Amino acid sequence: MSACPNCGSAKLVFDPHSGELKCAECGFVVEEGFIDTGPEWRAYDEEQRLARSRAEPARPLAKLSTVIGRGGVQGAARRAEFARLSLIHAAISEEERSLKAGREEISRLTSALQLPQRVREEAFRLFTLAQRAGLLKGSSVTYMAVACIALACREFGIPNPAPKLCEVAPAEPSRVRRSYALLLQHLGGKLKLEPPSPLKYLPMIASKLGLSAGVQRTAAEIIRAADEARILLGKPPKSIAAAALYISSAIHGEKRGRAAFAEAAGITETTLRKRVRELMRKLDVYVHI
């Protein structure tokens, strides 16, 4: 109402004590129980009005975090429900943190070893599957990341980089092997895993020993002959590659010590000696070593 119905005056005032709207001219009560929707403060000039009408800026949404609490929840059933929601929220947050940490670790390690992008992406996928399967319980993010990279390399037929990964990470080889075995046990059936060929290891071992391309070619021929004779079955591919190179280097007159070959391949001298003898006997090859 904008005017007094008694005298027609437009000077209406609100009495905060009685809650009444009155006419300032004749005192007529225009409305009782009137609710003042204005501010709770008073201003006597424009400067005070502007100062008191301003509020602090709203807090940025980015600074807020959603946490499900239990304060003020009434009833045992509702308290139990809120407790359950809090646990779910905490579990999801932990899973997100683990996945983020795993991706960062995989990116760091694959970059350090200059592994292909396809290996990185497959390792990401394997880590996610491992997380969903609950395989990270009892295993650190780093060890599972190393295991995922090693398994991804195996899928693509890339020589096992685990020893180098353990150096870069750093990580204990025994714990990496446990994580790898766990990963293989749960996910191996879903993957296409071909036994790595000894041919894949020839360039790596030969480069460490400074052997010529001719030595590598002859070693490759020895490996193919061994494959046709089914000598490779159940044998570690690195030991076969090292033995073939050892024989080939003797043929080409580029002999190196047995210890140097064993170290370059990451195997023992005993294993190397056993493979060399086996290849020479079954392929009817003889060189003076």
N, C-alpha and C positions, 0 to 999 in steps of 0.2 A: 504494500500500500504506500502511495507516494504523497497523500494529503490527508489532513484531519477531517473525518466525516462530520465533525461538530461545527468547526468554524471555517474549514477549507484551507487552513494554513498548511504550508509545505514544510514547516520547521518541526520535524519529528525527531525526538531524542530517545535513546535507549537508557533505561535505568538498570545498571548491572546488579544492584542489590535486590531489586524486586523482580527483575527479569521482564519488565514491562516496557512497551513502546508507547511514549506519551507525546502529546502536542505541547510544544514549548510556549505557545501563545495562551491557550485556555486550560491546559493541564488535563485534557481529556485522555483517558487510557484507550489508545487505539488498538493495542493487541497485548494479551497476556501470555506468559510462557514463551516469549519470543526468543529464538536461538540466534545468537550473534555468530555469524560465520566468518567474521573478520579475524585479524590477527589478535593474539593475546596481549600484545604490547601496545603502548600508546605512543604517538609521535605528535610533537607540537609544531614542527615545521618540516619542510620538504627534505632538508638534509638528514634529520633524524629518521624520517620515513625510509629514505633510500638506504641508510646505514643498517637499520634494524630489519629491513625486508630481505637483505642478502643472507644467504646461507653458505656454508662451506661447500666446495665442489664435491660432487659425488666421487666415491672411491672407485678407481678403475677396476673393471671386471677382471682384468688380467691378474690383479693382486689378490683376488679372492680364491680360496680353495674350498671345494666341497667336501665337507667331512660330516658323516652321519653320526650324530651324537645321540645320547639317551636322556638328556635333561628334560624334565617335565613330562615324561611319558607315564601315563597312568595305566595300571592294570598289568598283571603278570603276563598275559598273552601278548599285549602290545610291546612290553619290554623285551620279551623273547624275540619278537619279530624284528624290532630295531636292532637287537644284538646280532641277529642273523644277517641283516642288511649291512651292518658295520663290518662283519667278517668278510662278506662278499666284496665290499668296496675295497677293503685292505688287500684282499687276494688279487683283485684285478689290478690295483695300483702296483703291487709287487711284480706281477707278470709283465706289465708294461715296462717297468724299470729294467727287468732282466732282459727282455727282448731288445730294448734300446742299447743296453750295455753289450749284448752279444753282437749286434750289428756293428757297433763301433769297433769292437775287438777284431772281428772278422775283416773289416775294412782295413784296419791298421796292419794286420798280419799279411793279408794278401797283397797289399801295396808294398810292404817291405820285401816280399819275395817275388814281386812283379808277376804274380799269377794272373791268368786271363780273367776277364770280366765274368765269363760264364761260370767259372769256378766260384767266384765271390757270390754270385746270385744263387747258385745251387747250395752253397754253404749257408746262406741266409735261410733258404727254405728248410734245410735239414735242421737248423737250430730252432726254427719255429715249431717244427714237428716234435723235436725233442722236448721243448718247453711244454707243449700240449700234452705229451705223454708222461710228464712228471719226471723226466730223466735228470733234471738239474738238481733234484734233491740229493744232497750229499756230494755234489760235484760243482766246482766253481765255474763261473762263466768262461774264464780263460781256457780251462781244460776242455770244456765242451766245444768251445769255438775252434780250438786246434783240431779236435777229433772230427768236427764237421768239415773243416777244410781238407783234411786228409782223406775223408771218405768221398768228398766231391771230386778230388783229384783222381781217386781210383775209378770213379764213374766215367771220367773222361780219358782214362788211360794215361794219365800223367804220373810220372814217377813219384813215389811217396815222399812228400816234403816234410814228414813229421820230425826227423832229426833237426832240420834247419829251423822249423817252427818252434821246437823246444828251446833252441838257442835264442831266438828273437823274442819269444813271449815274455819272460822265460818261463819254462814249465818242466816239471819232473817227468821224464819219459815213462816211468812206471805208471804214474797217475793218468797220463795221456792214453796209455794202452788200455787202462781200465775203462775210461770214458769211451774210447773207440769201440771196445768190445760190447759195452752196454748199448751204444748207438747201433751197432751192427745187429745185435740180438733183437732189438725192437723194430728196426727200420729196414734191415737187410732184405727182407722178403718183398718189400715194395720197390726195390731199386734194381736196375739192370747192371750187375757187377760182373765184368769180365776179368779173368785173371790178367794182371799186367804182363805185357810181353817183355822179355829180356832185351829186345831191340830198343825199347824206350830208354833203357839205362846206358846204352853204349856212348852217346854223346857226352853225358855228364861225367862218366868215369874217364873216358878218353881225354876230355879237356883238362881234368885235374892232373893227369899224368903227362900231358903234352904229346899224345900219340897222334900219328898222321892219319889222314883220311883213308889211306890204303890199309892201315891196320884195322880201322873200323869196318871197312868193306869186307875184309876177310873174316873178321869176327862175326859179322852179320851172316855170312855164308855158313859158318860153323853152327850158328844158332838155328838157322833154317834146317840144316841137315839133322840137327838134334831134335828139332820139332817133328820132322818126318819120321824119325826113328822112335818117337814117343819117349824121349829121354827127359823131357822137360816136366812131365807130369809130377806134381807134388813138390817140385824143387823151387826154392826162393829165386825169383827172377834176377835179383841183383847178383846172386852168387854165380848164376849161369853166365850173365853178361861179363862179369869180372874174369871168369875162367876162360871164356872165348877170347877176350882181349889179351889175356895172359899168353895163351897159345899163339894167337896171331902176332903179338909183338915179338915172340921168339922167331916166328917164321920170317918176319920182315927185318929182323936184326935191331929192333927197338926195345930190347928187354929192359924191364924195370924190376926192382926187388919185389919179392912176394909180399912183404910187409906194406910196400907202397900201394899195391893193388888192393890189398885187404882194407887199408885205411880209406882209399878213395871210394870203395864200394860200401863201406860201413859194415863189413863182415869180419870174421876171424880168419887168421891164416890157416887154421885147421880146416875150416869150411872151404876155403879157396883151394887148398891142396887136394881135398877130396873131390871137388867138382872137376878140377883139371884132369885128374887121373881117370875119372868116370867118362869124361868126354873123349879123351884120347883112346881109351880102351874100347868103347862102344862105337866110335866112329872110325876106328882103325887109323888113327892119326898119331904120328910119333914125331916129337921134336925134343931136342936136348934142352932140358930146363934145369 
